[in-house]
């Protein structure tokens, strides 16, 4: 018997409704999802969760690193 591996996606968005909606859609598609609402948590989860794909907002608010800078680094 073989075990099918799930796709692992890290979703990052500072707007709670959007993040929850994204997570719900992906989980319903049988995808393993970790969700974060700031750049610091995203950086931490990347190392621990080892996602195959990341979906992140381009603006994690005005304070600290924004998503655009996170993507470029």
N, CA, C and O atoms as a Tinker XYZ file with bonds, in Angstrom:
   292  protein
     1  N      0.838000   -1.173000    0.000000    73     2
     2  CA     0.000000    0.000000    0.000000    64     1     3
     3  C      0.889000    1.245000    0.000000    63     2     4     5
     4  O      1.811000    1.346000    0.809000    81     3
     5  N      0.623000    2.179000   -0.888000    73     3     6
     6  CA     1.420000    3.399000   -0.955000    64     5     7
     7  C      0.685000    4.543000   -0.257000    63     6     8     9
     8  O     -0.545000    4.585000   -0.218000    81     7
     9  N      1.459000    5.451000    0.282000    73     7    10
    10  CA     0.903000    6.613000    0.965000    64     9    11
    11  C      1.069000    7.815000    0.048000    63    10    12    13
    12  O      2.184000    8.157000   -0.346000    81    11
    13  N     -0.045000    8.451000   -0.287000    73    11    14
    14  CA     0.007000    9.635000   -1.138000    64    13    15
    15  C      0.415000   10.841000   -0.300000    63    14    16    17
    16  O     -0.164000   11.092000    0.757000    81    15
    17  N      1.400000   11.577000   -0.765000    73    15    18
    18  CA     1.844000   12.770000   -0.072000    64    17    19
    19  C      0.996000   13.953000   -0.502000    63    18    20    21
    20  O      0.710000   14.129000   -1.686000    81    19
    21  N      0.599000   14.758000    0.467000    73    19    22
    22  CA    -0.183000   15.950000    0.161000    64    21    23
    23  C      0.729000   17.091000   -0.259000    63    22    24    25
    24  O      1.865000   17.207000    0.202000    81    23
    25  N      0.214000   17.917000   -1.132000    73    23    26
    26  CA     0.878000   19.170000   -1.479000    64    25    27
    27  C      0.917000   20.031000   -0.212000    63    26    28    29
    28  O     -0.064000   20.080000    0.530000    81    27
    29  N      2.035000   20.704000    0.038000    73    27    30
    30  CA     2.178000   21.577000    1.206000    64    29    31
    31  C      2.264000   23.031000    0.740000    63    30    32    33
    32  O      3.163000   23.409000   -0.011000    81    31
    33  N      1.311000   23.829000    1.202000    73    31    34
    34  CA     1.280000   25.241000    0.822000    64    33    35
    35  C      1.296000   26.103000    2.076000    63    34    36    37
    36  O      0.560000   25.849000    3.029000    81    35
    37  N      2.147000   27.126000    2.062000    73    35    38
    38  CA     2.170000   28.132000    3.119000    64    37    39
    39  C      1.424000   29.351000    2.594000    63    38    40    41
    40  O      1.798000   29.924000    1.571000    81    39
    41  N      0.366000   29.744000    3.299000    73    39    42
    42  CA    -0.407000   30.923000    2.915000    64    41    43
    43  C     -0.139000   32.049000    3.891000    63    42    44    45
    44  O     -0.208000   31.851000    5.104000    81    43
    45  N      0.163000   33.213000    3.380000    73    43    46
    46  CA     0.432000   34.368000    4.232000    64    45    47
    47  C     -0.396000   35.568000    3.819000    63    46    48    49
    48  O     -0.364000   35.988000    2.663000    81    47
    49  N     -1.136000   36.115000    4.767000    73    47    50
    50  CA    -1.990000   37.274000    4.495000    64    49    51
    51  C     -2.330000   37.921000    5.824000    63    50    52    53
    52  O     -2.665000   37.222000    6.781000    81    51
    53  N     -2.251000   39.257000    5.905000    73    51    54
    54  CA    -2.546000   39.918000    7.175000    64    53    55
    55  C     -4.032000   40.185000    7.367000    63    54    56    57
    56  O     -4.444000   40.547000    8.469000    81    55
    57  N     -4.847000   40.020000    6.336000    73    55    58
    58  CA    -6.288000   40.214000    6.450000    64    57    59
    59  C     -6.922000   38.865000    6.788000    63    58    60    61
    60  O     -6.912000   37.948000    5.967000    81    59
    61  N     -7.470000   38.746000    7.989000    73    59    62
    62  CA    -7.950000   37.472000    8.531000    64    61    63
    63  C     -9.002000   36.793000    7.655000    63    62    64    65
    64  O     -8.924000   35.583000    7.445000    81    63
    65  N     -9.975000   37.530000    7.142000    73    63    66
    66  CA   -11.021000   36.927000    6.315000    64    65    67
    67  C    -10.421000   36.276000    5.072000    63    66    68    69
    68  O    -10.761000   35.141000    4.737000    81    67
    69  N     -9.541000   36.984000    4.397000    73    67    70
    70  CA    -8.910000   36.467000    3.181000    64    69    71
    71  C     -8.060000   35.242000    3.484000    63    70    72    73
    72  O     -8.096000   34.263000    2.738000    81    71
    73  N     -7.300000   35.286000    4.566000    73    71    74
    74  CA    -6.463000   34.160000    4.950000    64    73    75
    75  C     -7.305000   32.925000    5.264000    63    74    76    77
    76  O     -6.974000   31.822000    4.828000    81    75
    77  N     -8.388000   33.101000    6.015000    73    75    78
    78  CA    -9.261000   31.975000    6.347000    64    77    79
    79  C     -9.944000   31.401000    5.113000    63    78    80    81
    80  O    -10.098000   30.185000    4.995000    81    79
    81  N    -10.351000   32.265000    4.201000    73    79    82
    82  CA   -10.976000   31.807000    2.961000    64    81    83
    83  C     -9.991000   31.011000    2.113000    63    82    84    85
    84  O    -10.336000   29.956000    1.582000    81    83
    85  N     -8.773000   31.511000    1.986000    73    83    86
    86  CA    -7.734000   30.809000    1.235000    64    85    87
    87  C     -7.479000   29.436000    1.840000    63    86    88    89
    88  O     -7.414000   28.436000    1.125000    81    87
    89  N     -7.335000   29.392000    3.167000    73    87    90
    90  CA    -7.064000   28.127000    3.839000    64    89    91
    91  C     -8.212000   27.143000    3.638000    63    90    92    93
    92  O     -7.974000   25.966000    3.367000    81    91
    93  N     -9.446000   27.605000    3.768000    73    91    94
    94  CA   -10.612000   26.734000    3.597000    64    93    95
    95  C    -10.665000   26.132000    2.195000    63    94    96    97
    96  O    -10.924000   24.939000    2.040000    81    95
    97  N    -10.423000   26.943000    1.191000    73    95    98
    98  CA   -10.444000   26.455000   -0.196000    64    97    99
    99  C     -9.366000   25.397000   -0.415000    63    98   100   101
   100  O     -9.626000   24.361000   -1.027000    81    99
   101  N     -8.164000   25.652000    0.082000    73    99   102
   102  CA    -7.058000   24.716000   -0.116000    64   101   103
   103  C     -7.266000   23.419000    0.664000    63   102   104   105
   104  O     -6.998000   22.337000    0.141000    81   103
   105  N     -7.734000   23.512000    1.894000    73   103   106
   106  CA    -7.995000   22.302000    2.699000    64   105   107
   107  C     -9.082000   21.458000    2.034000    63   106   108   109
   108  O     -8.989000   20.231000    2.009000    81   107
   109  N    -10.104000   22.109000    1.501000    73   107   110
   110  CA   -11.171000   21.380000    0.804000    64   109   111
   111  C    -10.666000   20.697000   -0.466000    63   110   112   113
   112  O    -11.283000   19.751000   -0.956000    81   111
   113  N     -9.544000   21.178000   -0.993000    73   111   114
   114  CA    -8.916000   20.551000   -2.166000    64   113   115
   115  C     -7.904000   19.492000   -1.739000    63   114   116   117
   116  O     -7.102000   19.028000   -2.550000    81   115
   117  N     -7.944000   19.113000   -0.458000    73   115   118
   118  CA    -7.072000   18.074000    0.098000    64   117   119
   119  C     -5.591000   18.466000    0.053000    63   118   120   121
   120  O     -4.722000   17.652000   -0.259000    81   119
   121  N     -5.333000   19.736000    0.374000    73   119   122
   122  CA    -3.970000   20.263000    0.407000    64   121   123
   123  C     -3.623000   20.590000    1.855000    63   122   124   125
   124  O     -4.445000   21.147000    2.582000    81   123
   125  N     -2.420000   20.248000    2.268000    73   123   126
   126  CA    -1.953000   20.566000    3.615000    64   125   127
   127  C     -1.539000   22.034000    3.638000    63   126   128   129
   128  O     -0.704000   22.462000    2.842000    81   127
   129  N     -2.125000   22.798000    4.550000    73   127   130
   130  CA    -1.919000   24.243000    4.568000    64   129   131
   131  C     -1.452000   24.709000    5.945000    63   130   132   133
   132  O     -1.981000   24.281000    6.971000    81   131
   133  N     -0.476000   25.571000    5.950000    73   131   134
   134  CA    -0.086000   26.339000    7.133000    64   133   135
   135  C     -0.383000   27.789000    6.774000    63   134   136   137
   136  O     -0.066000   28.238000    5.673000    81   135
   137  N     -0.988000   28.517000    7.700000    73   135   138
   138  CA    -1.291000   29.909000    7.412000    64   137   139
   139  C     -0.655000   30.814000    8.467000    63   138   140   141
   140  O     -0.593000   30.478000    9.649000    81   139
   141  N     -0.189000   31.964000    8.002000    73   139   142
   142  CA     0.446000   32.956000    8.873000    64   141   143
   143  C     -0.075000   34.333000    8.510000    63   142   144   145
   144  O     -0.538000   34.563000    7.392000    81   143
   145  N      0.005000   35.262000    9.484000    73   143   146
   146  CA    -0.509000   36.603000    9.195000    64   145   147
   147  C      0.554000   37.694000    9.294000    63   146   148   149
   148  O      0.231000   38.881000    9.346000    81   147
   149  N      1.838000   37.282000    9.322000    73   147   150
   150  CA     2.908000   38.288000    9.303000    64   149   151
   151  C      4.194000   37.659000    8.762000    63   150   152   153
   152  O      4.330000   36.437000    8.707000    81   151
   153  N      5.111000   38.504000    8.372000    73   151   154
   154  CA     6.345000   38.053000    7.726000    64   153   155
   155  C      7.231000   37.251000    8.674000    63   154   156   157
   156  O      7.826000   36.253000    8.267000    81   155
   157  N      7.325000   37.676000    9.932000    73   155   158
   158  CA     8.172000   36.952000   10.887000    64   157   159
   159  C      7.709000   35.507000   11.035000    63   158   160   161
   160  O      8.532000   34.592000   11.041000    81   159
   161  N      6.394000   35.292000   11.154000    73   159   162
   162  CA     5.870000   33.932000   11.260000    64   161   163
   163  C      6.090000   33.159000    9.964000    63   162   164   165
   164  O      6.369000   31.961000    9.997000    81   163
   165  N      5.967000   33.835000    8.829000    73   163   166
   166  CA     6.193000   33.170000    7.534000    64   165   167
   167  C      7.632000   32.671000    7.439000    63   166   168   169
   168  O      7.872000   31.543000    7.008000    81   167
   169  N      8.579000   33.498000    7.834000    73   167   170
   170  CA     9.984000   33.096000    7.778000    64   169   171
   171  C     10.247000   31.895000    8.678000    63   170   172   173
   172  O     11.003000   30.995000    8.312000    81   171
   173  N      9.626000   31.878000    9.848000    73   171   174
   174  CA     9.789000   30.760000   10.776000    64   173   175
   175  C      9.151000   29.483000   10.218000    63   174   176   177
   176  O      9.752000   28.410000   10.276000    81   175
   177  N      7.948000   29.601000    9.682000    73   175   178
   178  CA     7.218000   28.425000    9.197000    64   177   179
   179  C      7.862000   27.817000    7.955000    63   178   180   181
   180  O      7.753000   26.610000    7.738000    81   179
   181  N      8.522000   28.619000    7.146000    73   179   182
   182  CA     9.182000   28.082000    5.954000    64   181   183
   183  C     10.181000   27.005000    6.350000    63   182   184   185
   184  O     10.235000   25.945000    5.726000    81   183
   185  N     10.963000   27.269000    7.375000    73   183   186
   186  CA    11.961000   26.301000    7.814000    64   185   187
   187  C     11.366000   25.072000    8.468000    63   186   188   189
   188  O     11.903000   23.973000    8.329000    81   187
   189  N     10.269000   25.241000    9.176000    73   187   190
   190  CA     9.659000   24.127000    9.902000    64   189   191
   191  C      8.704000   23.303000    9.047000    63   190   192   193
   192  O      8.661000   22.079000    9.169000    81   191
   193  N      7.943000   23.960000    8.189000    73   191   194
   194  CA     6.897000   23.311000    7.401000    64   193   195
   195  C      7.406000   22.820000    6.049000    63   194   196   197
   196  O      6.857000   21.870000    5.489000    81   195
   197  N      8.447000   23.457000    5.521000    73   195   198
   198  CA     9.034000   23.106000    4.224000    64   197   199
   199  C      7.978000   23.048000    3.117000    63   198   200   201
   200  O      7.759000   21.992000    2.524000    81   199
   201  N      7.326000   24.180000    2.841000    73   199   202
   202  CA     6.256000   24.180000    1.836000    64   201   203
   203  C      6.798000   23.975000    0.427000    63   202   204   205
   204  O      7.932000   24.342000    0.120000    81   203
   205  N      5.972000   23.386000   -0.414000    73   203   206
   206  CA     6.313000   23.248000   -1.824000    64   205   207
   207  C      5.932000   24.517000   -2.588000    63   206   208   209
   208  O      6.529000   24.846000   -3.612000    81   207
   209  N      4.933000   25.215000   -2.069000    73   207   210
   210  CA     4.419000   26.429000   -2.691000    64   209   211
   211  C      4.072000   27.427000   -1.603000    63   210   212   213
   212  O      3.686000   27.053000   -0.495000    81   211
   213  N      4.216000   28.714000   -1.937000    73   211   214
   214  CA     3.811000   29.771000   -1.012000    64   213   215
   215  C      2.869000   30.721000   -1.727000    63   214   216   217
   216  O      3.104000   31.105000   -2.873000    81   215
   217  N      1.801000   31.096000   -1.041000    73   215   218
   218  CA     0.890000   32.117000   -1.532000    64   217   219
   219  C      0.895000   33.213000   -0.476000    63   218   220   221
   220  O      0.445000   32.994000    0.649000    81   219
   221  N      1.398000   34.385000   -0.827000    73   219   222
   222  CA     1.518000   35.458000    0.154000    64   221   223
   223  C      0.929000   36.748000   -0.384000    63   222   224   225
   224  O      0.982000   37.020000   -1.583000    81   223
   225  N      0.364000   37.540000    0.523000    73   223   226
   226  CA    -0.098000   38.871000    0.175000    64   225   227
   227  C      1.104000   39.759000   -0.100000    63   226   228   229
   228  O      2.194000   39.510000    0.415000    81   227
   229  N      0.914000   40.775000   -0.898000    73   227   230
   230  CA     2.033000   41.667000   -1.213000    64   229   231
   231  C      2.232000   42.749000   -0.178000    63   230   232   233
   232  O      3.229000   43.471000   -0.231000    81   231
   233  N      1.305000   42.885000    0.769000    73   231   234
   234  CA     1.431000   43.937000    1.768000    64   233   235
   235  C      0.963000   43.384000    3.112000    63   234   236   237
   236  O     -0.234000   43.192000    3.324000    81   235
   237  N      1.899000   43.130000    4.010000    73   235   238
   238  CA     1.576000   42.666000    5.360000    64   237   239
   239  C      1.455000   43.873000    6.286000    63   238   240   241
   240  O      1.980000   43.842000    7.399000    81   239
   241  N      0.788000   44.918000    5.859000    73   239   242
   242  CA     0.631000   46.108000    6.686000    64   241   243
   243  C      1.768000   47.079000    6.471000    63   242   244   245
   244  O      2.678000   46.828000    5.681000    81   243
   245  N      1.707000   48.194000    7.183000    73   243   246
   246  CA     2.695000   49.255000    6.969000    64   245   247
   247  C      3.912000   49.123000    7.871000    63   246   248   249
   248  O      4.951000   49.707000    7.565000    81   247
   249  N      3.828000   48.386000    8.961000    73   247   250
   250  CA     4.955000   48.252000    9.880000    64   249   251
   251  C      5.774000   47.010000    9.546000    63   250   252   253
   252  O      5.211000   45.959000    9.240000    81   251
   253  N      7.065000   47.124000    9.603000    73   251   254
   254  CA     7.936000   45.975000    9.400000    64   253   255
   255  C      8.054000   45.596000    7.927000    63   254   256   257
   256  O      7.742000   46.384000    7.034000    81   255
   257  N      8.504000   44.389000    7.705000    73   255   258
   258  CA     8.673000   43.904000    6.335000    64   257   259
   259  C      7.326000   43.701000    5.669000    63   258   260   261
   260  O      6.414000   43.140000    6.277000    81   259
   261  N      7.188000   44.146000    4.437000    73   259   262
   262  CA     5.986000   43.869000    3.666000    64   261   263
   263  C      6.198000   42.618000    2.865000    63   262   264   265
   264  O      7.329000   42.154000    2.719000    81   263
   265  N      5.124000   42.061000    2.339000    73   263   266
   266  CA     5.218000   40.842000    1.538000    64   265   267
   267  C      6.109000   41.010000    0.334000    63   266   268   269
   268  O      6.842000   40.089000   -0.026000    81   267
   269  N      6.059000   42.191000   -0.308000    73   267   270
   270  CA     6.892000   42.429000   -1.485000    64   269   271
   271  C      8.367000   42.302000   -1.165000    63   270   272   273
   272  O      9.119000   41.715000   -1.943000    81   271
   273  N      8.797000   42.843000   -0.029000    73   271   274
   274  CA    10.203000   42.720000    0.380000    64   273   275
   275  C     10.513000   41.281000    0.785000    63   274   276   277
   276  O     11.623000   40.794000    0.567000    81   275
   277  N      9.535000   40.610000    1.369000    73   275   278
   278  CA     9.734000   39.205000    1.772000    64   277   279
   279  C      9.967000   38.348000    0.545000    63   278   280   281
   280  O     10.861000   37.501000    0.548000    81   279
   281  N      9.184000   38.548000   -0.504000    73   279   282
   282  CA     9.317000   37.756000   -1.724000    64   281   283
   283  C     10.673000   38.003000   -2.380000    63   282   284   285
   284  O     11.294000   37.074000   -2.896000    81   283
   285  N     11.131000   39.257000   -2.362000    73   283   286
   286  CA    12.367000   39.596000   -3.055000    64   285   287
   287  C     13.611000   39.135000   -2.324000    63   286   288   289
   288  O     14.666000   38.999000   -2.944000    81   287
   289  N     13.522000   38.888000   -1.012000    73   287   290
   290  CA    14.728000   38.562000   -0.271000    64   289   291
   291  C     15.092000   37.103000   -0.364000    63   290   292
   292  O     16.091000   36.678000    0.214000    81   291
